[in-house]
Amino acid sequence: MPWMMIGVALAALCGPLAAATAAAADPLTPTGKWSANTDGSAPVPPMGWNSWNAFNSDVDEEKVFASAQALVDTKLRDIGYRYVNIDDGWWLKRRQPDGRLLIRTSHFPSAATGANTSFRPLTDRLHAMGLKAGIYSDIGRNSCGQIYTPDFKNQPEGSVAEREVGLYGHVDQDIALFFAEWNFDFIKVDGCGARGLPADAPRVKSGLYRALTPLVDMQSLGGSDVAGIRGLYEQVHTALHTHAGDRPYVYSLCLWGAGDVRAWGKDVGNTSRTSDDIQPVWPRMLTNLDTVTHRALYAHPGSWNDPDMLFVGTGDFDAAHLTEARSHFSLWAMVNSPLIIGYDLRKLTPELLAIFGNADIVALNQDPAGNQAVLAYDSGEVQTFVKTLADGNKGVALFNRTASPAKAVLTAEQLKMLPTADIRLKDLWTKKDQSFRKEVAVTLAPHETLIFRATGTRRLPGGLYLSEQTGRVNPAADGVVVPQPDPTIYQSITPWTGTRGPGEHPQYGGWGGAEADRAPYGKLLRVAGTDFDTGIGVLANSRLEVRNQGYARFAANVGINDSGQPRSGTTVFEVWGDGRLLAKSRPMAFGEAAVPLEARVAGVRIVELVARGSGSAANAATPQPVTWAEAALYK
């Protein structure tokens, strides 16, 4: 009897017993549940405006409402730009002894409602405009502005305790204030207060602030308290669940890729920053983009990767650099980044409005399937991104990272379409149409991105590859034992250090883990010398959750990827459905050809794919890379 059939028979006899007796704390134990965050309200990436990139902490009511009115007048609101977010600079102090936050009424006069001050008049007015309102805080005692930009305007005032405006020690009180009393819809929670105030910090030694032992170290994953910082952000999650009630809200984590947040942010918030701050320069945009491009499986409806706000309109992306501005916008749309404008909308030009207001490109970002684009081709010069849309069509972007012209080819295989049938491309900037078969050659201007909507005949009739539905695949356990910095992220010159010191180096966690159409660490999907152009690559000792939407059968070819090592134990591949074992492979070793594994999944809500390592592979700091090649769900 084939192994997969033995697995089905075993499941029928003892699947529930196996699930019930497995250790509850074991991350490989199937639960039949989806574990990525679904609280809050972010079925598609949030869109809107934020004050920081335009004004830093010099924000006031006039600037906020001028930007809000611009969203209405330009009809940007009508295509999704709804959130108007006040960043750092709004607070005056934390009143003592009751700990209530007070608003800087000199800048927000409508908040002068009495001794308590209130943002309710502001949020009511924004809501009346058909918009939503966002607020800013920090997970520590003090804000980023206080610690890193104290020369910026509107810093909190008063005693040491009065200047402690962050959430630390006040999570429940502040979240109730922001959401239950002031009626905000969105909160961005920075992490500087849990990073920048060790006992030897100059502003701590001077008595300006109290010390807070850092929980994250940007330069050391081993020196970061990952569980501790995650726990603080989870406290905010719990308070939001309590005080926002059934109202829609968005919880934005801003830990800039530190503390391994690129792995766990998806489980805690609605959006999660994957990098340090973006800047209005081309190289920094590349850095921020690279922190999300290999993390498509770590973003889903309700929990999005966030490479930071749009800098369209400023610096290398201003009205004199429209090619770069269009690339920035196109790429952020393809990777399902929140589209948060960071520009003074009082200065909006027709050319910039045409970028922000490109409804066809916004539609790629807001597609309800929620599939972040996957890299179909990757290099340091040209990249091709492909995302599968809810209607089965594709969004595709060809990106020239360099300052020189580049030639590129788009193939039917990259789109997972038949090369023998016509493929129609609609250019989403020029609105022109073209058709091709097999492949089409293009020339990319320096820094140009060509972005299309592609329609053709799907290569896989009656089914969908898992790598095409990244929004429905969650690496609940990705096999990573020791988080490692990702060396594939572009190392740009940061404006806060310039070329002082040794230069930038890998610092963001997330090296390894689960990838679509690639093995871990960016390697090819290849088992025993056979290449596969589609599938899910992950490490052994992993569990993938797959949301099944009406499919009846799962099938894949499974094996140890050729990027692994011989004599490193074996791996058993299992398919579970709603907590019941459905199919199981024999123990697979390095160098053995991939074997088919399939299971009936009709009526199953959550399919779980478990790869269990044994022998030395089970305890290694880097488990064997395993491949779910050609993994697909079929009607």
C-alpha positions in Angstrom: 0.0 0.0 0.0 1.5 3.5 -0.9 2.6 5.5 2.1 0.0 8.2 1.4 -2.8 5.6 1.5 -1.4 4.1 4.8 -1.5 7.7 6.1 -5.1 8.1 5.2 -6.0 4.8 6.8 -4.2 5.7 10.0 -5.9 9.0 10.1 -9.3 7.3 9.9 -8.4 5.1 12.8 -6.4 7.2 15.2 -6.1 10.8 13.9 -8.2 12.3 16.6 -6.4 10.3 19.3 -3.0 11.4 17.9 -4.1 15.0 18.0 -5.5 14.8 21.5 -2.5 13.1 23.1 0.2 15.3 21.5 1.9 17.7 23.8 0.0 21.0 23.8 3.2 23.1 23.9 4.7 21.4 20.9 4.7 23.8 18.0 4.4 20.9 15.6 1.1 19.8 17.1 -1.7 20.5 14.7 -4.5 22.6 16.1 -7.0 22.9 13.3 -6.9 26.6 13.8 -5.4 29.6 12.1 -2.9 31.3 14.4 -1.9 34.4 12.6 -3.7 37.6 13.8 -7.2 38.2 12.7 -8.2 40.7 15.4 -8.7 44.3 14.5 -9.8 45.3 11.0 -7.3 45.0 8.2 -8.7 42.6 5.6 -6.7 44.6 3.1 -3.6 46.8 3.8 -4.6 50.1 5.4 -4.3 53.3 3.3 -4.2 56.9 4.3 -1.8 59.7 5.5 0.6 60.1 8.4 2.1 63.3 9.7 5.7 62.2 10.4 7.5 62.2 7.0 6.0 65.6 6.2 6.3 67.4 9.5 8.2 65.2 12.0 6.9 66.2 15.5 5.9 69.7 14.3 2.3 68.6 13.8 -0.8 70.6 14.5 -4.5 70.6 13.9 -4.4 72.8 10.8 -1.9 70.5 9.1 -3.9 67.4 10.0 -7.2 68.8 8.7 -5.6 70.3 5.6 -4.3 66.9 4.7 -7.7 65.3 5.5 -9.5 67.8 3.3 -7.0 67.1 0.5 -7.9 63.4 0.7 -11.6 64.3 0.3 -11.1 67.0 -2.4 -8.8 64.9 -4.6 -11.1 61.8 -4.2 -8.2 59.8 -2.8 -10.5 59.0 0.1 -12.9 57.3 -2.4 -10.3 54.8 -3.6 -9.2 53.8 -0.1 -7.1 56.5 1.6 -9.1 56.7 4.8 -6.7 56.8 7.8 -5.5 60.2 9.0 -2.8 59.4 11.5 -1.2 61.8 14.0 2.4 60.7 14.8 4.8 61.9 17.5 4.4 65.5 18.8 0.8 65.6 19.9 1.2 65.1 23.7 2.0 67.7 26.3 2.6 65.5 29.4 1.3 62.7 31.6 -0.6 64.3 34.4 0.3 63.3 37.9 -0.8 61.5 40.0 -3.6 60.0 37.9 -1.5 59.4 34.9 -3.9 60.8 32.3 -2.3 62.0 29.0 -2.8 65.6 28.2 -2.8 67.0 24.6 -0.8 70.0 23.5 -3.8 72.3 23.1 -1.7 75.2 21.7 -1.4 73.0 18.6 -4.7 71.2 18.8 -7.1 73.9 20.1 -10.2 71.7 19.6 -8.8 69.4 22.4 -9.2 72.2 25.0 -12.4 70.7 26.3 -11.6 71.3 30.0 -9.0 70.1 32.5 -8.8 66.7 30.9 -8.4 67.7 27.2 -9.8 65.4 24.6 -9.3 64.4 21.0 -12.9 63.5 20.6 -13.8 66.7 18.7 -11.0 65.9 16.3 -12.0 62.3 15.7 -15.7 63.2 15.4 -14.8 65.7 12.7 -12.6 63.3 10.8 -15.3 60.6 11.0 -17.9 63.2 9.7 -15.6 63.6 6.6 -15.8 59.9 5.9 -12.3 59.3 7.3 -10.7 57.4 10.1 -8.4 58.7 12.8 -5.0 57.3 14.0 -2.8 58.1 17.0 0.8 57.3 18.0 2.4 55.9 21.1 5.5 54.0 22.2 5.8 50.6 23.9 8.3 52.1 26.5 8.0 55.0 28.9 9.3 57.6 26.4 8.8 58.2 22.7 11.2 58.0 19.8 11.3 61.8 19.6 12.4 62.2 23.2 15.2 59.7 22.8 16.5 60.1 19.3 15.3 63.5 18.1 15.1 65.7 21.2 15.9 68.8 19.2 12.6 68.4 17.2 9.7 70.5 18.3 6.9 69.7 20.7 8.7 67.4 23.2 6.7 66.4 26.3 7.2 68.8 29.2 7.3 68.7 33.0 8.9 66.4 35.6 10.5 63.0 34.8 7.2 61.3 35.5 5.2 63.8 33.4 7.5 63.3 30.5 6.8 59.5 30.5 4.2 59.6 27.8 4.7 56.0 26.5 2.5 53.0 27.2 4.8 51.2 29.6 2.9 50.8 32.9 -0.2 52.5 31.4 -1.2 50.1 28.6 -4.8 49.5 29.7 -5.3 53.2 30.8 -4.0 54.7 27.5 -5.7 52.2 25.2 -9.0 52.9 26.9 -8.4 56.6 26.5 -7.5 56.4 22.8 -10.2 54.0 21.7 -13.1 54.0 24.3 -13.0 57.7 25.1 -11.3 59.5 22.2 -12.7 57.1 19.5 -9.5 56.5 17.5 -9.5 53.8 14.8 -5.7 53.2 14.4 -2.7 53.1 16.7 1.0 53.0 15.7 3.1 51.7 18.6 6.9 52.5 18.3 9.6 50.7 20.2 12.2 53.3 21.0 11.4 53.4 24.7 12.3 49.7 25.0 15.6 50.2 23.2 17.2 53.6 23.9 17.3 54.1 27.7 20.0 51.9 29.3 21.3 53.1 32.7 24.4 54.5 31.0 22.5 56.6 28.4 23.5 60.3 28.7 19.9 61.5 29.2 19.4 58.9 31.9 22.6 59.8 33.7 21.6 63.5 33.5 18.3 62.7 35.2 16.1 63.6 32.2 14.6 60.1 31.9 14.4 56.9 34.0 16.4 53.9 32.8 14.5 51.0 31.2 16.7 48.0 30.5 16.6 47.6 26.7 14.6 44.6 25.5 15.9 44.9 21.9 19.4 45.4 20.5 19.3 46.3 16.8 22.8 44.9 16.4 22.3 41.6 18.3 19.4 39.1 18.0 21.1 37.1 20.8 21.2 40.2 23.0 17.5 40.9 22.5 14.8 39.7 24.8 12.4 38.5 22.0 9.9 37.0 24.4 9.9 40.1 26.6 9.3 42.6 23.7 6.7 40.4 22.2 5.0 40.3 25.5 4.7 44.0 25.7 3.2 44.3 22.3 0.8 41.5 23.2 -0.4 43.5 26.2 -1.5 46.2 23.7 -3.2 43.6 21.6 -5.2 42.4 24.7 -6.1 46.0 25.7 -7.3 46.8 22.2 -9.5 43.7 22.2 -11.0 44.9 25.5 -11.4 48.6 24.9 -12.1 48.9 21.1 -14.9 46.4 21.5 -16.5 45.4 18.2 -15.4 48.7 16.5 -13.0 48.3 13.6 -9.4 49.2 14.5 -5.9 48.8 13.2 -2.9 47.9 15.4 0.4 48.9 13.8 3.6 47.5 15.3 6.7 49.7 14.7 9.7 47.6 15.9 11.7 48.2 12.7 12.7 44.6 12.2 14.3 44.2 15.6 13.7 41.4 18.1 12.9 38.9 15.3 9.6 40.7 14.7 9.7 39.7 11.1 8.8 36.2 12.3 6.2 37.0 15.0 4.7 40.3 14.1 2.1 38.6 12.0 0.7 36.9 15.1 0.3 40.1 17.2 -0.7 43.1 15.1 -2.4 44.2 11.8 0.8 45.6 10.3 4.4 45.1 11.4 7.4 47.2 10.4 10.1 45.0 8.9 12.9 47.6 8.8 14.4 50.7 10.2 13.0 54.1 9.0 12.7 54.7 5.3 14.3 57.9 3.9 13.7 59.9 0.7 16.7 58.3 -1.0 16.7 55.5 -3.5 19.2 53.2 -1.7 17.2 53.3 1.5 14.0 52.4 -0.4 15.9 49.3 -1.6 16.8 48.4 1.9 13.2 48.6 3.1 11.8 46.8 0.1 14.3 43.9 0.6 13.1 43.3 4.2 9.7 42.1 2.9 10.4 40.5 -0.5 11.3 37.1 0.8 8.6 37.2 3.5 5.4 36.7 1.5 4.3 33.8 3.6 4.5 36.0 6.7 1.7 38.4 5.6 -2.0 37.7 5.4 -5.4 39.5 5.5 -5.3 40.9 9.1 -1.5 40.9 9.4 0.6 42.7 6.8 4.3 43.3 6.3 5.2 47.0 6.6 8.4 48.4 4.9 7.4 51.8 6.2 5.5 54.8 4.8 5.5 56.1 1.3 8.1 58.9 0.6 6.5 59.7 -2.8 6.8 63.5 -3.3 10.1 64.0 -1.5 13.8 63.7 -2.3 14.6 61.0 -4.8 10.9 60.5 -5.3 9.8 64.1 -5.8 8.1 65.6 -8.9 11.5 65.8 -10.6 12.0 62.0 -10.2 8.7 60.6 -11.4 10.2 57.3 -12.6 11.5 56.6 -9.1 8.3 57.8 -7.5 6.3 55.4 -9.7 8.6 52.5 -8.9 8.3 53.2 -5.1 4.5 53.3 -5.3 4.2 50.2 -7.6 6.5 48.1 -5.5 4.7 49.0 -2.2 1.4 48.1 -3.9 2.7 44.7 -5.1 4.1 43.6 -1.7 0.9 44.6 0.0 2.5 47.3 2.1 0.1 49.7 3.9 -0.2 52.7 1.5 0.4 55.5 3.9 1.2 58.8 2.3 4.0 60.7 4.1 3.8 64.0 2.1 2.4 67.5 2.8 -0.7 67.2 0.8 -1.2 71.0 0.7 1.6 70.9 -1.9 0.2 68.1 -4.0 0.8 68.5 -7.8 -1.2 66.8 -10.6 1.8 64.5 -11.3 2.0 63.3 -7.8 -1.8 63.0 -7.5 -1.7 60.8 -10.7 0.6 58.4 -8.8 -1.3 58.2 -5.5 -4.6 58.1 -7.4 -3.7 55.3 -9.9 -6.8 53.2 -9.1 -5.5 50.2 -11.1 -2.4 50.0 -9.0 -4.2 50.6 -5.8 -6.5 47.7 -6.7 -3.5 45.4 -6.8 -2.7 46.4 -3.2 -6.3 46.2 -2.1 -7.1 42.9 -3.8 -9.2 40.8 -1.4 -7.2 37.6 -1.9 -4.4 39.3 0.1 -1.6 37.5 -1.6 1.7 39.4 -1.3 3.7 39.2 -4.5 6.3 36.5 -4.8 9.7 36.9 -6.5 9.5 35.1 -9.8 13.0 36.3 -10.7 15.6 37.8 -8.3 18.9 39.5 -8.8 20.8 42.6 -7.6 19.8 44.3 -10.9 16.4 43.2 -12.0 13.5 41.6 -10.1 10.2 40.2 -11.3 7.3 40.2 -8.8 4.1 38.2 -9.4 1.0 38.1 -7.3 -2.2 36.1 -7.8 -5.4 38.1 -7.6 -8.8 37.1 -6.4 -10.2 36.7 -9.9 -7.3 34.4 -10.9 -5.5 37.0 -12.9 -2.0 38.2 -12.0 -0.3 41.4 -11.0 3.3 41.6 -12.3 6.1 44.1 -11.9 9.5 44.1 -13.5 11.8 46.3 -11.5 15.2 47.8 -12.5 17.1 48.4 -9.3 20.1 50.1 -11.1 20.9 53.5 -12.5 21.5 52.0 -15.9 19.0 50.7 -18.6 18.3 46.9 -18.2 16.9 44.3 -20.5 14.5 41.7 -19.0 12.3 38.9 -20.1 8.9 37.9 -18.7 7.9 34.3 -19.3 4.7 32.4 -19.1 6.3 30.0 -16.6 6.9 32.9 -14.2 3.2 33.7 -14.4 2.3 30.0 -14.0 0.4 30.3 -17.3 0.4 28.2 -20.5 3.1 29.3 -22.9 1.1 28.1 -25.9 -1.9 30.4 -25.2 -2.1 34.2 -25.5 -1.2 36.2 -22.4 -2.6 39.7 -22.3 -0.7 42.5 -20.4 -2.3 45.8 -19.4 0.2 48.4 -18.5 -1.1 50.0 -15.4 0.7 53.3 -16.0 0.1 53.9 -19.7 -3.1 51.8 -19.9 -1.8 50.2 -23.1 -2.4 46.5 -23.9 -0.1 43.9 -25.5 -0.2 40.1 -25.9 2.5 37.5 -26.1 3.1 33.8 -26.0 5.9 32.0 -24.2 7.9 35.1 -23.3 8.2 38.8 -23.9 11.3 41.0 -23.8 11.3 44.5 -22.3 13.7 47.3 -21.7 13.7 49.0 -18.4 14.9 52.6 -18.0 17.1 53.3 -15.0 15.1 52.8 -11.8 12.0 52.0 -13.8 9.2 49.5 -12.8 6.8 48.2 -15.4 3.7 47.0 -13.8 0.9 45.0 -15.5 -2.3 43.1 -15.0 -1.8 39.8 -16.7 -4.6 37.6 -18.1 -4.1 34.2 -19.6 -4.7 30.4 -19.4 -3.6 29.0 -16.1 -1.0 26.2 -16.1 -2.8 24.3 -13.4 -6.4 23.7 -14.4 -8.8 23.2 -11.5 -6.3 24.0 -8.8 -4.1 26.7 -7.2 -0.5 26.2 -6.2 0.1 27.2 -2.5 2.8 29.6 -3.7 0.0 31.5 -5.5 -2.0 31.9 -2.4 0.5 33.2 0.1 -2.3 35.0 2.0 -3.8 31.6 2.9 -0.5 30.0 4.1 0.8 30.7 7.5 4.1 29.3 8.9 2.9 28.7 12.4 6.3 27.1 13.1 9.0 27.7 10.4 11.7 25.4 11.8 14.1 28.3 12.7 15.9 27.4 15.9 18.3 30.3 16.3 17.2 33.5 14.5 19.8 34.8 12.2 20.3 38.2 10.5 19.3 38.3 6.8 22.4 39.0 4.6 20.3 39.5 1.4 19.0 42.9 2.4 20.6 45.9 0.6 23.0 47.7 3.0 22.4 51.4 2.4 24.1 54.4 3.9 21.9 55.6 6.8 21.5 59.4 7.2 21.7 59.1 11.0 25.3 57.7 10.8 26.5 58.6 7.3 29.8 56.9 6.6 31.0 57.1 10.2 31.9 53.7 11.8 32.2 50.4 10.0 29.1 50.7 7.8 25.8 48.8 7.6 25.7 45.1 8.1 23.1 42.4 8.4 20.9 43.1 11.4 17.3 42.1 10.7 16.2 38.6 11.7 14.3 36.4 9.3 17.1 34.5 7.5 15.7 31.2 6.6 12.1 30.2 7.4 9.4 29.6 4.9 9.5 30.8 1.3 7.2 30.6 -1.8 8.9 29.1 -4.9 12.2 28.9 -3.1 14.0 26.8 -0.5 15.1 28.5 2.7 18.0 30.9 2.4 16.9 31.8 -1.1 18.1 28.5 -2.6 16.4 26.7 -5.6 13.7 24.1 -5.0 15.6 21.0 -6.0 15.3 17.5 -4.7 17.7 14.7 -5.8 18.7 16.7 -8.8 15.2 17.5 -10.0 14.3 21.2 -10.1 10.8 22.5 -9.2 9.7 26.0 -10.1 6.8 26.1 -7.7 6.3 24.9 -4.1 6.9 25.9 -0.5 10.4 25.6 0.9 10.8 25.5 4.7 12.9 23.9 7.4 12.3 20.6 9.0 10.4 20.8 12.3 7.9 23.1 10.8 4.1 23.4 10.6 2.3 25.3 7.9 -1.4 26.3 8.2 -3.4 26.6 5.0 -6.8 28.1 4.8 -8.9 25.9 2.5 -11.6 27.6 0.5 -13.7 24.9 -1.2 -10.9 22.7 -2.5 -11.3 18.9 -2.3 -7.7 17.5 -2.7 -4.2 18.5 -1.6 -1.2 17.1 -3.5 2.6 17.7 -3.4 5.9 16.0 -4.1 8.0 16.0 -0.9 11.6 15.6 0.0 14.8 17.0 1.4 16.0 19.9 -0.6 19.4 19.6 -2.2 20.7 22.6 -0.3 20.6 20.4 2.8 23.3 18.0 4.1 23.7 14.2 3.9 23.7 12.1 7.1 21.5 14.7 8.9 18.6 12.5 9.9 15.3 12.0 8.1 12.1 13.9 7.8 8.5 12.7 7.8 5.9 14.8 5.9 2.4 14.8 7.3 -0.9 16.3 6.0 -3.5 17.2 8.6 -7.1 18.4 8.2 -8.9 20.2 11.1 -6.7 18.4 13.6 -6.9 14.9 12.0 -4.0 13.1 10.3 -4.9 12.6 6.7 -1.6 11.4 5.0 2.0 10.7 5.9 5.2 10.0 4.0 7.8 7.4 4.9 11.0 8.9 6.5 12.8 10.8 3.8 16.6 11.2 3.7 18.9 13.6 1.8 19.4 12.6 -1.8 16.2 10.6 -2.2 13.9 11.5 -5.0 10.7 13.4 -4.1 7.7 11.2 -3.5 4.0 12.1 -4.1 1.8 12.9 -1.0 -1.8 13.7 -1.3 -5.0 13.8 0.8 -8.7 14.4 0.5 -9.5 17.7 2.1 -13.1 18.3 1.1 -14.9 20.1 3.9 -11.6 20.8 5.7 -11.2 24.4 6.9 -7.5 24.3 7.9 -5.0 22.0 6.2 -1.7 21.7 8.1 1.5 20.5 6.6 4.0 19.2 9.1 7.6 18.2 8.5 9.1 16.3 11.4 12.9 15.9 11.5 14.6 13.1 13.3 18.2 12.2 14.2 20.7 15.0 14.2 18.4 17.2 12.1 15.9 17.4 14.9 18.3 19.3 17.2 20.5 21.1 14.8 20.7 24.9 15.0 19.9 24.8 11.2 17.5 21.9 10.5 17.3 20.3 7.1 15.6 22.4 4.3 12.5 20.5 3.1 10.4 21.0 0.0 6.7 20.7 -0.6 7.2 20.8 -4.3 4.3 21.6 -6.6 2.1 21.8 -3.5 -1.4 22.7 -4.6 -5.1 22.5 -3.7 -7.5 21.1 -6.4 -11.3 21.3 -6.8 
